[in-house]
Amino acid sequence: MKEMQLKDAKARLSAVVDQAVAGEPTVITRHGRKEAVLVSFEEWERISRVPDFADLLLAFPGEPGDVPERSRKPARALRENGL
């Protein structure tokens, strides 16, 4: 992934956007720190639709017997001092 200082990205914004659309994201730095990433809108839509854990569990394709039974044993006691 390409890195570019903010001042350079501002001066070449059109070219940086064209590169992002072509599939080459650019990390934008400010004072040497990574501050942002410029990606295409298509890529942003793809990565912003990450399912949450509950959706992943609901989409599990297995049968009920594929998941082991939950243990009904009581939880072990924790020591008072946390060690």
mmCIF file of the N, C-alpha and C atoms, coordinates in Angstrom:
data_MODEL
# 
_entry.id   MODEL 
# 
loop_
_atom_site.group_PDB 
_atom_site.id 
_atom_site.type_symbol 
_atom_site.label_atom_id 
_atom_site.label_alt_id 
_atom_site.label_comp_id 
_atom_site.label_asym_id 
_atom_site.label_entity_id 
_atom_site.label_seq_id 
_atom_site.pdbx_PDB_ins_code 
_atom_site.Cartn_x 
_atom_site.Cartn_y 
_atom_site.Cartn_z 
_atom_site.occupancy 
_atom_site.B_iso_or_equiv 
_atom_site.pdbx_formal_charge 
_atom_site.auth_seq_id 
_atom_site.auth_comp_id 
_atom_site.auth_asym_id 
_atom_site.auth_atom_id 
_atom_site.pdbx_PDB_model_num 
ATOM 1   N N  . MET A 1 1  ? 0.846   -1.171  0.000  1.00 0.00 ? 1  MET A N  1 
ATOM 2   C CA . MET A 1 1  ? 0.000   0.000   0.000  1.00 0.00 ? 1  MET A CA 1 
ATOM 3   C C  . MET A 1 1  ? 0.893   1.237   0.000  1.00 0.00 ? 1  MET A C  1 
ATOM 4   N N  . LYS A 1 2  ? 0.557   2.166   -0.828 1.00 0.00 ? 2  LYS A N  1 
ATOM 5   C CA . LYS A 1 2  ? 1.334   3.387   -0.996 1.00 0.00 ? 2  LYS A CA 1 
ATOM 6   C C  . LYS A 1 2  ? 1.063   4.364   0.155  1.00 0.00 ? 2  LYS A C  1 
ATOM 7   N N  . GLU A 1 3  ? 2.090   5.090   0.589  1.00 0.00 ? 3  GLU A N  1 
ATOM 8   C CA . GLU A 1 3  ? 1.946   6.139   1.606  1.00 0.00 ? 3  GLU A CA 1 
ATOM 9   C C  . GLU A 1 3  ? 2.249   7.487   0.990  1.00 0.00 ? 3  GLU A C  1 
ATOM 10  N N  . MET A 1 4  ? 1.533   8.513   1.464  1.00 0.00 ? 4  MET A N  1 
ATOM 11  C CA . MET A 1 4  ? 1.721   9.851   0.922  1.00 0.00 ? 4  MET A CA 1 
ATOM 12  C C  . MET A 1 4  ? 1.432   10.871  2.024  1.00 0.00 ? 4  MET A C  1 
ATOM 13  N N  . GLN A 1 5  ? 2.242   11.906  2.080  1.00 0.00 ? 5  GLN A N  1 
ATOM 14  C CA . GLN A 1 5  ? 1.997   12.974  3.036  1.00 0.00 ? 5  GLN A CA 1 
ATOM 15  C C  . GLN A 1 5  ? 0.741   13.733  2.636  1.00 0.00 ? 5  GLN A C  1 
ATOM 16  N N  . LEU A 1 6  ? 0.061   14.276  3.616  1.00 0.00 ? 6  LEU A N  1 
ATOM 17  C CA . LEU A 1 6  ? -1.194  14.989  3.379  1.00 0.00 ? 6  LEU A CA 1 
ATOM 18  C C  . LEU A 1 6  ? -1.021  16.118  2.363  1.00 0.00 ? 6  LEU A C  1 
ATOM 19  N N  . LYS A 1 7  ? 0.033   16.892  2.502  1.00 0.00 ? 7  LYS A N  1 
ATOM 20  C CA . LYS A 1 7  ? 0.229   18.022  1.579  1.00 0.00 ? 7  LYS A CA 1 
ATOM 21  C C  . LYS A 1 7  ? 0.371   17.537  0.136  1.00 0.00 ? 7  LYS A C  1 
ATOM 22  N N  . ASP A 1 8  ? 1.034   16.383  -0.060 1.00 0.00 ? 8  ASP A N  1 
ATOM 23  C CA . ASP A 1 8  ? 1.189   15.840  -1.408 1.00 0.00 ? 8  ASP A CA 1 
ATOM 24  C C  . ASP A 1 8  ? -0.131  15.267  -1.922 1.00 0.00 ? 8  ASP A C  1 
ATOM 25  N N  . ALA A 1 9  ? -0.890  14.646  -1.024 1.00 0.00 ? 9  ALA A N  1 
ATOM 26  C CA . ALA A 1 9  ? -2.187  14.094  -1.420 1.00 0.00 ? 9  ALA A CA 1 
ATOM 27  C C  . ALA A 1 9  ? -3.137  15.218  -1.839 1.00 0.00 ? 9  ALA A C  1 
ATOM 28  N N  . LYS A 1 10 ? -3.086  16.341  -1.134 1.00 0.00 ? 10 LYS A N  1 
ATOM 29  C CA . LYS A 1 10 ? -3.933  17.482  -1.498 1.00 0.00 ? 10 LYS A CA 1 
ATOM 30  C C  . LYS A 1 10 ? -3.562  18.005  -2.885 1.00 0.00 ? 10 LYS A C  1 
ATOM 31  N N  . ALA A 1 11 ? -2.278  18.055  -3.160 1.00 0.00 ? 11 ALA A N  1 
ATOM 32  C CA . ALA A 1 11 ? -1.815  18.579  -4.446 1.00 0.00 ? 11 ALA A CA 1 
ATOM 33  C C  . ALA A 1 11 ? -2.138  17.628  -5.601 1.00 0.00 ? 11 ALA A C  1 
ATOM 34  N N  . ARG A 1 12 ? -2.242  16.325  -5.313 1.00 0.00 ? 12 ARG A N  1 
ATOM 35  C CA . ARG A 1 12 ? -2.467  15.328  -6.359 1.00 0.00 ? 12 ARG A CA 1 
ATOM 36  C C  . ARG A 1 12 ? -3.765  14.548  -6.131 1.00 0.00 ? 12 ARG A C  1 
ATOM 37  N N  . LEU A 1 13 ? -4.758  15.190  -5.526 1.00 0.00 ? 13 LEU A N  1 
ATOM 38  C CA . LEU A 1 13 ? -5.968  14.480  -5.117 1.00 0.00 ? 13 LEU A CA 1 
ATOM 39  C C  . LEU A 1 13 ? -6.630  13.712  -6.255 1.00 0.00 ? 13 LEU A C  1 
ATOM 40  N N  . SER A 1 14 ? -6.755  14.305  -7.409 1.00 0.00 ? 14 SER A N  1 
ATOM 41  C CA . SER A 1 14 ? -7.397  13.640  -8.535 1.00 0.00 ? 14 SER A CA 1 
ATOM 42  C C  . SER A 1 14 ? -6.674  12.348  -8.901 1.00 0.00 ? 14 SER A C  1 
ATOM 43  N N  . ALA A 1 15 ? -5.357  12.377  -8.935 1.00 0.00 ? 15 ALA A N  1 
ATOM 44  C CA . ALA A 1 15 ? -4.576  11.181  -9.262 1.00 0.00 ? 15 ALA A CA 1 
ATOM 45  C C  . ALA A 1 15 ? -4.685  10.132  -8.165 1.00 0.00 ? 15 ALA A C  1 
ATOM 46  N N  . VAL A 1 16 ? -4.706  10.566  -6.906 1.00 0.00 ? 16 VAL A N  1 
ATOM 47  C CA . VAL A 1 16 ? -4.824  9.628   -5.786 1.00 0.00 ? 16 VAL A CA 1 
ATOM 48  C C  . VAL A 1 16 ? -6.185  8.941   -5.815 1.00 0.00 ? 16 VAL A C  1 
ATOM 49  N N  . VAL A 1 17 ? -7.226  9.699   -6.137 1.00 0.00 ? 17 VAL A N  1 
ATOM 50  C CA . VAL A 1 17 ? -8.569  9.107   -6.258 1.00 0.00 ? 17 VAL A CA 1 
ATOM 51  C C  . VAL A 1 17 ? -8.598  8.117   -7.420 1.00 0.00 ? 17 VAL A C  1 
ATOM 52  N N  . ASP A 1 18 ? -8.018  8.473   -8.540 1.00 0.00 ? 18 ASP A N  1 
ATOM 53  C CA . ASP A 1 18 ? -7.970  7.554   -9.682 1.00 0.00 ? 18 ASP A CA 1 
ATOM 54  C C  . ASP A 1 18 ? -7.268  6.250   -9.308 1.00 0.00 ? 18 ASP A C  1 
ATOM 55  N N  . GLN A 1 19 ? -6.178  6.345   -8.548 1.00 0.00 ? 19 GLN A N  1 
ATOM 56  C CA . GLN A 1 19 ? -5.474  5.142   -8.108 1.00 0.00 ? 19 GLN A CA 1 
ATOM 57  C C  . GLN A 1 19 ? -6.338  4.297   -7.177 1.00 0.00 ? 19 GLN A C  1 
ATOM 58  N N  . ALA A 1 20 ? -7.083  4.947   -6.287 1.00 0.00 ? 20 ALA A N  1 
ATOM 59  C CA . ALA A 1 20 ? -7.961  4.209   -5.375 1.00 0.00 ? 20 ALA A CA 1 
ATOM 60  C C  . ALA A 1 20 ? -9.040  3.477   -6.161 1.00 0.00 ? 20 ALA A C  1 
ATOM 61  N N  . VAL A 1 21 ? -9.617  4.135   -7.146 1.00 0.00 ? 21 VAL A N  1 
ATOM 62  C CA . VAL A 1 21 ? -10.644 3.512   -7.985 1.00 0.00 ? 21 VAL A CA 1 
ATOM 63  C C  . VAL A 1 21 ? -10.064 2.322   -8.742 1.00 0.00 ? 21 VAL A C  1 
ATOM 64  N N  . ALA A 1 22 ? -8.787  2.407   -9.107 1.00 0.00 ? 22 ALA A N  1 
ATOM 65  C CA . ALA A 1 22 ? -8.114  1.322   -9.821 1.00 0.00 ? 22 ALA A CA 1 
ATOM 66  C C  . ALA A 1 22 ? -7.687  0.197   -8.885 1.00 0.00 ? 22 ALA A C  1 
ATOM 67  N N  . GLY A 1 23 ? -7.958  0.343   -7.576 1.00 0.00 ? 23 GLY A N  1 
ATOM 68  C CA . GLY A 1 23 ? -7.653  -0.726  -6.635 1.00 0.00 ? 23 GLY A CA 1 
ATOM 69  C C  . GLY A 1 23 ? -6.389  -0.536  -5.830 1.00 0.00 ? 23 GLY A C  1 
ATOM 70  N N  . GLU A 1 24 ? -5.779  0.644   -5.905 1.00 0.00 ? 24 GLU A N  1 
ATOM 71  C CA . GLU A 1 24 ? -4.556  0.909   -5.139 1.00 0.00 ? 24 GLU A CA 1 
ATOM 72  C C  . GLU A 1 24 ? -4.837  1.947   -4.053 1.00 0.00 ? 24 GLU A C  1 
ATOM 73  N N  . PRO A 1 25 ? -5.131  1.489   -2.823 1.00 0.00 ? 25 PRO A N  1 
ATOM 74  C CA . PRO A 1 25 ? -5.387  2.445   -1.747 1.00 0.00 ? 25 PRO A CA 1 
ATOM 75  C C  . PRO A 1 25 ? -4.121  3.199   -1.359 1.00 0.00 ? 25 PRO A C  1 
ATOM 76  N N  . THR A 1 26 ? -4.297  4.352   -0.754 1.00 0.00 ? 26 THR A N  1 
ATOM 77  C CA . THR A 1 26 ? -3.173  5.182   -0.326 1.00 0.00 ? 26 THR A CA 1 
ATOM 78  C C  . THR A 1 26 ? -3.341  5.550   1.138  1.00 0.00 ? 26 THR A C  1 
ATOM 79  N N  . VAL A 1 27 ? -2.291  5.336   1.928  1.00 0.00 ? 27 VAL A N  1 
ATOM 80  C CA . VAL A 1 27 ? -2.271  5.771   3.325  1.00 0.00 ? 27 VAL A CA 1 
ATOM 81  C C  . VAL A 1 27 ? -1.847  7.233   3.335  1.00 0.00 ? 27 VAL A C  1 
ATOM 82  N N  . ILE A 1 28 ? -2.626  8.066   4.000  1.00 0.00 ? 28 ILE A N  1 
ATOM 83  C CA . ILE A 1 28 ? -2.321  9.491   4.106  1.00 0.00 ? 28 ILE A CA 1 
ATOM 84  C C  . ILE A 1 28 ? -1.672  9.721   5.470  1.00 0.00 ? 28 ILE A C  1 
ATOM 85  N N  . THR A 1 29 ? -0.488  10.329  5.459  1.00 0.00 ? 29 THR A N  1 
ATOM 86  C CA . THR A 1 29 ? 0.219   10.603  6.711  1.00 0.00 ? 29 THR A CA 1 
ATOM 87  C C  . THR A 1 29 ? 0.240   12.100  6.987  1.00 0.00 ? 29 THR A C  1 
ATOM 88  N N  . ARG A 1 30 ? 0.301   12.407  8.266  1.00 0.00 ? 30 ARG A N  1 
ATOM 89  C CA . ARG A 1 30 ? 0.437   13.802  8.699  1.00 0.00 ? 30 ARG A CA 1 
ATOM 90  C C  . ARG A 1 30 ? 1.492   13.827  9.793  1.00 0.00 ? 30 ARG A C  1 
ATOM 91  N N  . HIS A 1 31 ? 2.530   14.590  9.589  1.00 0.00 ? 31 HIS A N  1 
ATOM 92  C CA . HIS A 1 31 ? 3.648   14.674  10.534 1.00 0.00 ? 31 HIS A CA 1 
ATOM 93  C C  . HIS A 1 31 ? 4.218   13.287  10.832 1.00 0.00 ? 31 HIS A C  1 
ATOM 94  N N  . GLY A 1 32 ? 4.269   12.436  9.805  1.00 0.00 ? 32 GLY A N  1 
ATOM 95  C CA . GLY A 1 32 ? 4.852   11.116  9.947  1.00 0.00 ? 32 GLY A CA 1 
ATOM 96  C C  . GLY A 1 32 ? 3.936   10.048  10.529 1.00 0.00 ? 32 GLY A C  1 
ATOM 97  N N  . ARG A 1 33 ? 2.724   10.428  10.920 1.00 0.00 ? 33 ARG A N  1 
ATOM 98  C CA . ARG A 1 33 ? 1.786   9.461   11.501 1.00 0.00 ? 33 ARG A CA 1 
ATOM 99  C C  . ARG A 1 33 ? 0.724   9.088   10.482 1.00 0.00 ? 33 ARG A C  1 
ATOM 100 N N  . LYS A 1 34 ? 0.373   7.822   10.429 1.00 0.00 ? 34 LYS A N  1 
ATOM 101 C CA . LYS A 1 34 ? -0.693  7.368   9.536  1.00 0.00 ? 34 LYS A CA 1 
ATOM 102 C C  . LYS A 1 34 ? -2.021  7.878   10.077 1.00 0.00 ? 34 LYS A C  1 
ATOM 103 N N  . GLU A 1 35 ? -2.724  8.659   9.264  1.00 0.00 ? 35 GLU A N  1 
ATOM 104 C CA . GLU A 1 35 ? -3.965  9.302   9.703  1.00 0.00 ? 35 GLU A CA 1 
ATOM 105 C C  . GLU A 1 35 ? -5.207  8.775   8.997  1.00 0.00 ? 35 GLU A C  1 
ATOM 106 N N  . ALA A 1 36 ? -5.090  8.388   7.728  1.00 0.00 ? 36 ALA A N  1 
ATOM 107 C CA . ALA A 1 36 ? -6.271  7.976   6.969  1.00 0.00 ? 36 ALA A CA 1 
ATOM 108 C C  . ALA A 1 36 ? -5.843  7.083   5.816  1.00 0.00 ? 36 ALA A C  1 
ATOM 109 N N  . VAL A 1 37 ? -6.833  6.407   5.226  1.00 0.00 ? 37 VAL A N  1 
ATOM 110 C CA . VAL A 1 37 ? -6.592  5.591   4.037  1.00 0.00 ? 37 VAL A CA 1 
ATOM 111 C C  . VAL A 1 37 ? -7.634  5.976   3.002  1.00 0.00 ? 37 VAL A C  1 
ATOM 112 N N  . LEU A 1 38 ? -7.195  6.242   1.800  1.00 0.00 ? 38 LEU A N  1 
ATOM 113 C CA . LEU A 1 38 ? -8.102  6.555   0.707  1.00 0.00 ? 38 LEU A CA 1 
ATOM 114 C C  . LEU A 1 38 ? -8.311  5.285   -0.104 1.00 0.00 ? 38 LEU A C  1 
ATOM 115 N N  . VAL A 1 39 ? -9.552  4.810   -0.115 1.00 0.00 ? 39 VAL A N  1 
ATOM 116 C CA . VAL A 1 39 ? -9.922  3.613   -0.884 1.00 0.00 ? 39 VAL A CA 1 
ATOM 117 C C  . VAL A 1 39 ? -11.088 3.974   -1.780 1.00 0.00 ? 39 VAL A C  1 
ATOM 118 N N  . SER A 1 40 ? -11.359 3.130   -2.753 1.00 0.00 ? 40 SER A N  1 
ATOM 119 C CA . SER A 1 40 ? -12.505 3.383   -3.629 1.00 0.00 ? 40 SER A CA 1 
ATOM 120 C C  . SER A 1 40 ? -13.802 3.218   -2.839 1.00 0.00 ? 40 SER A C  1 
ATOM 121 N N  . PHE A 1 41 ? -14.863 3.832   -3.338 1.00 0.00 ? 41 PHE A N  1 
ATOM 122 C CA . PHE A 1 41 ? -16.161 3.709   -2.687 1.00 0.00 ? 41 PHE A CA 1 
ATOM 123 C C  . PHE A 1 41 ? -16.612 2.251   -2.687 1.00 0.00 ? 41 PHE A C  1 
ATOM 124 N N  . GLU A 1 42 ? -16.340 1.544   -3.769 1.00 0.00 ? 42 GLU A N  1 
ATOM 125 C CA . GLU A 1 42 ? -16.702 0.125   -3.856 1.00 0.00 ? 42 GLU A CA 1 
ATOM 126 C C  . GLU A 1 42 ? -16.014 -0.685  -2.761 1.00 0.00 ? 42 GLU A C  1 
ATOM 127 N N  . GLU A 1 43 ? -14.726 -0.423  -2.539 1.00 0.00 ? 43 GLU A N  1 
ATOM 128 C CA . GLU A 1 43 ? -13.982 -1.127  -1.485 1.00 0.00 ? 43 GLU A CA 1 
ATOM 129 C C  . GLU A 1 43 ? -14.508 -0.754  -0.113 1.00 0.00 ? 43 GLU A C  1 
ATOM 130 N N  . TRP A 1 44 ? -14.816 0.516   0.100  1.00 0.00 ? 44 TRP A N  1 
ATOM 131 C CA . TRP A 1 44 ? -15.352 0.950   1.384  1.00 0.00 ? 44 TRP A CA 1 
ATOM 132 C C  . TRP A 1 44 ? -16.686 0.259   1.670  1.00 0.00 ? 44 TRP A C  1 
ATOM 133 N N  . GLU A 1 45 ? -17.554 0.166   0.665  1.00 0.00 ? 45 GLU A N  1 
ATOM 134 C CA . GLU A 1 45 ? -18.828 -0.535  0.859  1.00 0.00 ? 45 GLU A CA 1 
ATOM 135 C C  . GLU A 1 45 ? -18.591 -1.995  1.226  1.00 0.00 ? 45 GLU A C  1 
ATOM 136 N N  . ARG A 1 46 ? -17.643 -2.638  0.561  1.00 0.00 ? 46 ARG A N  1 
ATOM 137 C CA . ARG A 1 46 ? -17.362 -4.052  0.822  1.00 0.00 ? 46 ARG A CA 1 
ATOM 138 C C  . ARG A 1 46 ? -16.885 -4.266  2.249  1.00 0.00 ? 46 ARG A C  1 
ATOM 139 N N  . ILE A 1 47 ? -15.943 -3.448  2.703  1.00 0.00 ? 47 ILE A N  1 
ATOM 140 C CA . ILE A 1 47 ? -15.390 -3.676  4.038  1.00 0.00 ? 47 ILE A CA 1 
ATOM 141 C C  . ILE A 1 47 ? -16.264 -3.114  5.153  1.00 0.00 ? 47 ILE A C  1 
ATOM 142 N N  . SER A 1 48 ? -17.186 -2.236  4.836  1.00 0.00 ? 48 SER A N  1 
ATOM 143 C CA . SER A 1 48 ? -18.049 -1.686  5.886  1.00 0.00 ? 48 SER A CA 1 
ATOM 144 C C  . SER A 1 48 ? -19.228 -2.610  6.191  1.00 0.00 ? 48 SER A C  1 
ATOM 145 N N  . ARG A 1 49 ? -19.412 -3.641  5.395  1.00 0.00 ? 49 ARG A N  1 
ATOM 146 C CA . ARG A 1 49 ? -20.508 -4.585  5.621  1.00 0.00 ? 49 ARG A CA 1 
ATOM 147 C C  . ARG A 1 49 ? -20.058 -5.834  6.378  1.00 0.00 ? 49 ARG A C  1 
ATOM 148 N N  . VAL A 1 50 ? -19.117 -5.700  7.272  1.00 0.00 ? 50 VAL A N  1 
ATOM 149 C CA . VAL A 1 50 ? -18.643 -6.849  8.045  1.00 0.00 ? 50 VAL A CA 1 
ATOM 150 C C  . VAL A 1 50 ? -19.755 -7.256  9.015  1.00 0.00 ? 50 VAL A C  1 
ATOM 151 N N  . PRO A 1 51 ? -20.166 -8.518  8.973  1.00 0.00 ? 51 PRO A N  1 
ATOM 152 C CA . PRO A 1 51 ? -21.256 -8.943  9.866  1.00 0.00 ? 51 PRO A CA 1 
ATOM 153 C C  . PRO A 1 51 ? -20.796 -8.982  11.319 1.00 0.00 ? 51 PRO A C  1 
ATOM 154 N N  . ASP A 1 52 ? -21.743 -8.767  12.234 1.00 0.00 ? 52 ASP A N  1 
ATOM 155 C CA . ASP A 1 52 ? -21.379 -8.886  13.634 1.00 0.00 ? 52 ASP A CA 1 
ATOM 156 C C  . ASP A 1 52 ? -21.422 -10.364 14.038 1.00 0.00 ? 52 ASP A C  1 
ATOM 157 N N  . PHE A 1 53 ? -20.953 -10.668 15.227 1.00 0.00 ? 53 PHE A N  1 
ATOM 158 C CA . PHE A 1 53 ? -20.820 -12.052 15.659 1.00 0.00 ? 53 PHE A CA 1 
ATOM 159 C C  . PHE A 1 53 ? -22.168 -12.772 15.682 1.00 0.00 ? 53 PHE A C  1 
ATOM 160 N N  . ALA A 1 54 ? -23.226 -12.080 16.109 1.00 0.00 ? 54 ALA A N  1 
ATOM 161 C CA . ALA A 1 54 ? -24.552 -12.702 16.150 1.00 0.00 ? 54 ALA A CA 1 
ATOM 162 C C  . ALA A 1 54 ? -25.010 -13.113 14.746 1.00 0.00 ? 54 ALA A C  1 
ATOM 163 N N  . ASP A 1 55 ? -24.761 -12.274 13.748 1.00 0.00 ? 55 ASP A N  1 
ATOM 164 C CA . ASP A 1 55 ? -25.129 -12.622 12.373 1.00 0.00 ? 55 ASP A CA 1 
ATOM 165 C C  . ASP A 1 55 ? -24.354 -13.845 11.886 1.00 0.00 ? 55 ASP A C  1 
ATOM 166 N N  . LEU A 1 56 ? -23.080 -13.921 12.264 1.00 0.00 ? 56 LEU A N  1 
ATOM 167 C CA . LEU A 1 56 ? -22.283 -15.085 11.882 1.00 0.00 ? 56 LEU A CA 1 
ATOM 168 C C  . LEU A 1 56 ? -22.824 -16.355 12.520 1.00 0.00 ? 56 LEU A C  1 
ATOM 169 N N  . LEU A 1 57 ? -23.200 -16.270 13.787 1.00 0.00 ? 57 LEU A N  1 
ATOM 170 C CA . LEU A 1 57 ? -23.770 -17.449 14.452 1.00 0.00 ? 57 LEU A CA 1 
ATOM 171 C C  . LEU A 1 57 ? -25.099 -17.858 13.822 1.00 0.00 ? 57 LEU A C  1 
ATOM 172 N N  . LEU A 1 58 ? -25.927 -16.890 13.496 1.00 0.00 ? 58 LEU A N  1 
ATOM 173 C CA . LEU A 1 58 ? -27.226 -17.200 12.891 1.00 0.00 ? 58 LEU A CA 1 
ATOM 174 C C  . LEU A 1 58 ? -27.068 -17.803 11.499 1.00 0.00 ? 58 LEU A C  1 
ATOM 175 N N  . ALA A 1 59 ? -25.978 -17.497 10.824 1.00 0.00 ? 59 ALA A N  1 
ATOM 176 C CA . ALA A 1 59 ? -25.746 -18.008 9.478  1.00 0.00 ? 59 ALA A CA 1 
ATOM 177 C C  . ALA A 1 59 ? -25.024 -19.358 9.493  1.00 0.00 ? 59 ALA A C  1 
ATOM 178 N N  . PHE A 1 60 ? -24.744 -19.915 10.668 1.00 0.00 ? 60 PHE A N  1 
ATOM 179 C CA . PHE A 1 60 ? -24.010 -21.182 10.766 1.00 0.00 ? 60 PHE A CA 1 
ATOM 180 C C  . PHE A 1 60 ? -24.775 -22.261 10.004 1.00 0.00 ? 60 PHE A C  1 
ATOM 181 N N  . PRO A 1 61 ? -24.119 -22.907 9.028  1.00 0.00 ? 61 PRO A N  1 
ATOM 182 C CA . PRO A 1 61 ? -24.812 -23.869 8.169  1.00 0.00 ? 61 PRO A CA 1 
ATOM 183 C C  . PRO A 1 61 ? -24.925 -25.275 8.760  1.00 0.00 ? 61 PRO A C  1 
ATOM 184 N N  . GLY A 1 62 ? -24.338 -25.510 9.915  1.00 0.00 ? 62 GLY A N  1 
ATOM 185 C CA . GLY A 1 62 ? -24.310 -26.859 10.478 1.00 0.00 ? 62 GLY A CA 1 
ATOM 186 C C  . GLY A 1 62 ? -25.640 -27.311 11.054 1.00 0.00 ? 62 GLY A C  1 
ATOM 187 N N  . GLU A 1 63 ? -25.644 -28.561 11.481 1.00 0.00 ? 63 GLU A N  1 
ATOM 188 C CA . GLU A 1 63 ? -26.808 -29.168 12.127 1.00 0.00 ? 63 GLU A CA 1 
ATOM 189 C C  . GLU A 1 63 ? -26.667 -28.988 13.636 1.00 0.00 ? 63 GLU A C  1 
ATOM 190 N N  . PRO A 1 64 ? -27.769 -29.077 14.382 1.00 0.00 ? 64 PRO A N  1 
ATOM 191 C CA . PRO A 1 64 ? -27.686 -28.919 15.842 1.00 0.00 ? 64 PRO A CA 1 
ATOM 192 C C  . PRO A 1 64 ? -26.669 -29.857 16.498 1.00 0.00 ? 64 PRO A C  1 
ATOM 193 N N  . GLY A 1 65 ? -26.492 -31.065 15.965 1.00 0.00 ? 65 GLY A N  1 
ATOM 194 C CA . GLY A 1 65 ? -25.535 -32.005 16.538 1.00 0.00 ? 65 GLY A CA 1 
ATOM 195 C C  . GLY A 1 65 ? -24.080 -31.627 16.297 1.00 0.00 ? 65 GLY A C  1 
ATOM 196 N N  . ASP A 1 66 ? -23.827 -30.658 15.431 1.00 0.00 ? 66 ASP A N  1 
ATOM 197 C CA . ASP A 1 66 ? -22.457 -30.232 15.136 1.00 0.00 ? 66 ASP A CA 1 
ATOM 198 C C  . ASP A 1 66 ? -21.844 -29.417 16.272 1.00 0.00 ? 66 ASP A C  1 
ATOM 199 N N  . VAL A 1 67 ? -22.683 -28.846 17.113 1.00 0.00 ? 67 VAL A N  1 
ATOM 200 C CA . VAL A 1 67 ? -22.214 -28.007 18.209 1.00 0.00 ? 67 VAL A CA 1 
ATOM 201 C C  . VAL A 1 67 ? -22.276 -28.834 19.488 1.00 0.00 ? 67 VAL A C  1 
ATOM 202 N N  . PRO A 1 68 ? -21.171 -28.957 20.223 1.00 0.00 ? 68 PRO A N  1 
ATOM 203 C CA . PRO A 1 68 ? -21.200 -29.762 21.449 1.00 0.00 ? 68 PRO A CA 1 
ATOM 204 C C  . PRO A 1 68 ? -22.126 -29.155 22.493 1.00 0.00 ? 68 PRO A C  1 
ATOM 205 N N  . GLU A 1 69 ? -22.649 -30.024 23.338 1.00 0.00 ? 69 GLU A N  1 
ATOM 206 C CA . GLU A 1 69 ? -23.526 -29.572 24.422 1.00 0.00 ? 69 GLU A CA 1 
ATOM 207 C C  . GLU A 1 69 ? -22.754 -28.665 25.368 1.00 0.00 ? 69 GLU A C  1 
ATOM 208 N N  . ARG A 1 70 ? -23.444 -27.700 25.916 1.00 0.00 ? 70 ARG A N  1 
ATOM 209 C CA . ARG A 1 70 ? -22.840 -26.799 26.877 1.00 0.00 ? 70 ARG A CA 1 
ATOM 210 C C  . ARG A 1 70 ? -22.709 -27.510 28.216 1.00 0.00 ? 70 ARG A C  1 
ATOM 211 N N  . SER A 1 71 ? -21.580 -27.343 28.857 1.00 0.00 ? 71 SER A N  1 
ATOM 212 C CA . SER A 1 71 ? -21.357 -27.965 30.162 1.00 0.00 ? 71 SER A CA 1 
ATOM 213 C C  . SER A 1 71 ? -22.244 -27.289 31.192 1.00 0.00 ? 71 SER A C  1 
ATOM 214 N N  . ARG A 1 72 ? -22.888 -28.094 32.022 1.00 0.00 ? 72 ARG A N  1 
ATOM 215 C CA . ARG A 1 72 ? -23.759 -27.558 33.082 1.00 0.00 ? 72 ARG A CA 1 
ATOM 216 C C  . ARG A 1 72 ? -23.052 -27.537 34.429 1.00 0.00 ? 72 ARG A C  1 
ATOM 217 N N  . LYS A 1 73 ? -21.739 -27.859 34.427 1.00 0.00 ? 73 LYS A N  1 
ATOM 218 C CA . LYS A 1 73 ? -20.985 -27.828 35.682 1.00 0.00 ? 73 LYS A CA 1 
ATOM 219 C C  . LYS A 1 73 ? -20.885 -26.383 36.153 1.00 0.00 ? 73 LYS A C  1 
ATOM 220 N N  . PRO A 1 74 ? -20.949 -26.173 37.463 1.00 0.00 ? 74 PRO A N  1 
ATOM 221 C CA . PRO A 1 74 ? -20.797 -24.803 37.962 1.00 0.00 ? 74 PRO A CA 1 
ATOM 222 C C  . PRO A 1 74 ? -19.395 -24.278 37.661 1.00 0.00 ? 74 PRO A C  1 
ATOM 223 N N  . ALA A 1 75 ? -19.313 -22.991 37.485 1.00 0.00 ? 75 ALA A N  1 
ATOM 224 C CA . ALA A 1 75 ? -18.025 -22.365 37.208 1.00 0.00 ? 75 ALA A CA 1 
ATOM 225 C C  . ALA A 1 75 ? -17.108 -22.530 38.406 1.00 0.00 ? 75 ALA A C  1 
ATOM 226 N N  . ARG A 1 76 ? -15.819 -22.603 38.157 1.00 0.00 ? 76 ARG A N  1 
ATOM 227 C CA . ARG A 1 76 ? -14.885 -22.737 39.264 1.00 0.00 ? 76 ARG A CA 1 
ATOM 228 C C  . ARG A 1 76 ? -14.802 -21.417 40.024 1.00 0.00 ? 76 ARG A C  1 
ATOM 229 N N  . ALA A 1 77 ? -14.530 -21.508 41.297 1.00 0.00 ? 77 ALA A N  1 
ATOM 230 C CA . ALA A 1 77 ? -14.434 -20.320 42.136 1.00 0.00 ? 77 ALA A CA 1 
ATOM 231 C C  . ALA A 1 77 ? -13.124 -19.599 41.850 1.00 0.00 ? 77 ALA A C  1 
ATOM 232 N N  . LEU A 1 78 ? -13.187 -18.303 41.830 1.00 0.00 ? 78 LEU A N  1 
ATOM 233 C CA . LEU A 1 78 ? -11.991 -17.489 41.641 1.00 0.00 ? 78 LEU A CA 1 
ATOM 234 C C  . LEU A 1 78 ? -11.405 -17.136 42.998 1.00 0.00 ? 78 LEU A C  1 
ATOM 235 N N  . ARG A 1 79 ? -10.105 -17.001 43.046 1.00 0.00 ? 79 ARG A N  1 
ATOM 236 C CA . ARG A 1 79 ? -9.461  -16.604 44.294 1.00 0.00 ? 79 ARG A CA 1 
ATOM 237 C C  . ARG A 1 79 ? -9.791  -15.146 44.581 1.00 0.00 ? 79 ARG A C  1 
ATOM 238 N N  . GLU A 1 80 ? -9.800  -14.798 45.841 1.00 0.00 ? 80 GLU A N  1 
ATOM 239 C CA . GLU A 1 80 ? -10.174 -13.427 46.232 1.00 0.00 ? 80 GLU A CA 1 
ATOM 240 C C  . GLU A 1 80 ? -9.195  -12.377 45.713 1.00 0.00 ? 80 GLU A C  1 
ATOM 241 N N  . ASN A 1 81 ? -7.902  -12.673 45.696 1.00 0.00 ? 81 ASN A N  1 
ATOM 242 C CA . ASN A 1 81 ? -6.940  -11.665 45.276 1.00 0.00 ? 81 ASN A CA 1 
ATOM 243 C C  . ASN A 1 81 ? -6.735  -11.625 43.766 1.00 0.00 ? 81 ASN A C  1 
ATOM 244 N N  . GLY A 1 82 ? -7.488  -12.429 43.025 1.00 0.00 ? 82 GLY A N  1 
ATOM 245 C CA . GLY A 1 82 ? -7.427  -12.395 41.581 1.00 0.00 ? 82 GLY A CA 1 
ATOM 246 C C  . GLY A 1 82 ? -6.247  -13.120 40.959 1.00 0.00 ? 82 GLY A C  1 
ATOM 247 N N  . LEU A 1 83 ? -5.435  -13.803 41.736 1.00 0.00 ? 83 LEU A N  1 
ATOM 248 C CA . LEU A 1 83 ? -4.282  -14.537 41.215 1.00 0.00 ? 83 LEU A CA 1 
ATOM 249 C C  . LEU A 1 83 ? -4.618  -15.979 40.964 1.00 0.00 ? 83 LEU A C  1 
# 
